[in-house]
């Protein structure tokens, strides 16, 4: 029996090979469970197997099992590109360089030759542009150069070659009732005007929106001049109005106030285009034409002149250059080509006065107050092309003091004052002269000059300052007269000497004046020591006179006793 079992027994495997096969099977099971078995890949739903062979590239998307030849193929797993609703990605084909945009939400598996293109910030995923209701955005295509514009509300996904022209979405321009805007088409250059109220979006990506401008509110008495910058024409827009330009080429000028004229007022307007002038009288509200400006300076509104018995108007004709004096009573309004030169008041001349009028030829006319034959005086209006002669006379009182009727009794002619009416009444002038006697004593004389104008035509012919001539000539004559006598003789007869100095009538008559008297009211020595000696002499003379009077009284008493 044992021999038969040995002969017919089944062959058995060696122990060590059996253990090797068992280990190999166990490793295969582990590799399958881990997915790392060469040539075999288990893919999840979000996974993709990228396989690069010797001459081609292909991919296998999950879920599922992918097989490949490990010796000739290099394989790697990668996740699909997950995009949510706010994201998108740009994918480039590395063979053709063609780019496409993938919008979310999606799970995108790259094709064999596709790669993700990183954005500006280095991220493969980009954020969509979300526009609100009042927003818009412009995108430029780098391939074609075209612009496109998208209004909100919207979610914008740029194409691969599009870039945004602004960092942030732009807001639509909200125009109120008082606003408007000028829009320019940058392609054609055409402009259009959009007036509020409105929420304004540009109609195309090529429109440039200007700054919001304010409409011009005009009251009932206001206006503005609008200029068409294309044609140069102008027009006037009157209030009341809320004015917006009718064309984008209209230029609005400053707001001006209409001329409010009362019944006695007028305004003269010059048309700068034609040169024409018109005069508009009140009572009215005047709006100038587009090219009209005030012909006269500030103020433009003038009062008419009320011509009466006391007032006349000197008017110059700008057309002929002639002047006329208007004396017709009533309100005077000048004609368009007339200009008011002067409003002249009636010149009144008292009975003791003479007024001199000089015309444009230099001829004098004398208006005497006593020419009427009574004591009422005279009155006249200065004719055209004539003027009242004003003389400048020497005076010891300033012009301001004369106008204020202040008399300073100054003894030196230190001022020149204007004189328009020659006074014929005698008048006083005060003086203070320094003279020197024959024995070389310097004296200061004070006194008065009593003089008057007698012949006005001769005076105006011979002198322009009769008072100064009288004052200086009297000084010269008195100096000469005193220089011929000594101090004692002067003291004894200074009034006689003064009368002799005033005896030169020819000088005064030649100038149309008369010197009535030259009186010395006070004198003193200019030198202090001489003045002291003079006082001693005066005192001694006084004492001598007193003694003589006393002796005379004593003699009369003795005479009475003897009788």
Secondary structure, DSSP 8 states (H G I E B T S, - for coil): -HHHHHHT------HHHHHHHHHHHHHHHHHHHHT--TTEEEE-TTEEEEEE-SS-EEEEESSEEEE--TTT-EEEEEE-EEE-TTEEEEEEETTT--EEEEESSEEE---TTEEEE--TTS-SSEE-EEE-TTEEEEEEETTT--EEEEESSEEE---TTEEESSSS-EE-EEE-TTEEEEEEETTT--EEEEESSEEE--SSTTEEE---EE-EEE-TTEEEEEEETTT--EEEEESSEEE--SSTTEEEEEEEE-EEE-TTEEEEEEETTT--EEEEESSEEE---TTEEESS-SSSEEE-EEE-SSEEEEEEETTT--EEEE--SEEE---TTEEEEEEEE-EEE-TTEEEEEEETTS-EEEEEGGGGSSSS-EEE---TTEEE--EEEEESS-HHHHHTT-----SS--EEEEESEEE-S-EEEEEEEEEE-TT--EEEEEEEEEEEE--HHHHHHH-S-HHHHHHHHHHHHHHHHHTTS-HHHHHHHHHHHHHHHTT-HHHHHHTTEEEEEEEEEEEEESSHHHHHHHHHHHHHHHHHHHHHHHHHHHHHHHHHHH-
